[in-house]
Amino acid sequence: MPADVDHKALAVSLNQRVWTLLETDARTAAESDEMIHAAHASLWHWLQAGGPVQQQRGEWMIGRVHVVLGNAEAALRHARRTLDLTERHSAELQDFDHAYAHELMARALELNGDRRRALETWETAQELGARIRGSKDREIFEGDMRAIPFPAACGSDTI
């Protein structure tokens, strides 16, 4: 790859494309594939230009894509990576990163049929979300929690 590649700009652009596709109601199969590829490409570029914070957020994004698409195994794999990165780099991350890591894990556990652990983890995500210091960050997190309903079958109230 040429040395003059702006990895950060590419990572941001790909991330924005993923969000656009995530928010598309009538996504085609081709757009779903594009979303997966764009999420992975965004993370790859962040690995060239960023650090643990960007890696954690990139893993979260990939996990979110797989949750939305119902890919249980991939969602859980990336949720585990996200949570591991969150624990290993806790001091470098923001309070909302911790909440998001647990939100993803709860969804991945639910997709994989582990309802008890999913509910426990969802409750942790809600608690961490309620402690997000920045009101705008907290509002964004709560919106992302509501964007994908958490199954009532778990016995949890959704945000």
CORMO-V864419 format. One record per pair of residues at least 12 apart in sequence whose C-alpha atoms are under 6 Angstrom apart, sorted by sequence separation. I is the first residue (numbers start at 1). J is the second residue. D is the distance in whole Angstrom. If there is no record, write none. Layout:
# CORMO-V864419
i->I j->J d->D
i->I j->J d->D
This chain:
# CORMO-V864419
i->63 j->75 d->5
i->106 j->118 d->4
i->43 j->58 d->5
i->63 j->78 d->5
i->106 j->121 d->5
i->63 j->79 d->6
i->106 j->122 d->5
i->18 j->35 d->5
i->83 j->101 d->5
i->59 j->78 d->6
i->82 j->101 d->6
i->102 j->121 d->6
i->103 j->122 d->6
i->60 j->82 d->6
i->103 j->125 d->5
i->39 j->62 d->5
i->59 j->82 d->5
i->102 j->125 d->5
i->14 j->38 d->6
i->79 j->104 d->6
i->56 j->82 d->5
i->79 j->105 d->5
i->99 j->125 d->5
i->15 j->42 d->6
i->14 j->42 d->5
i->56 j->85 d->6
i->99 j->128 d->5
i->99 j->129 d->5
i->11 j->42 d->4
i->76 j->108 d->5
i->75 j->108 d->5
i->11 j->45 d->5
i->11 j->46 d->6
i->119 j->154 d->6
i->96 j->132 d->6
i->95 j->132 d->6
i->7 j->45 d->5
i->72 j->111 d->5
i->115 j->154 d->6
i->72 j->112 d->6
i->8 j->49 d->6
i->7 j->49 d->6
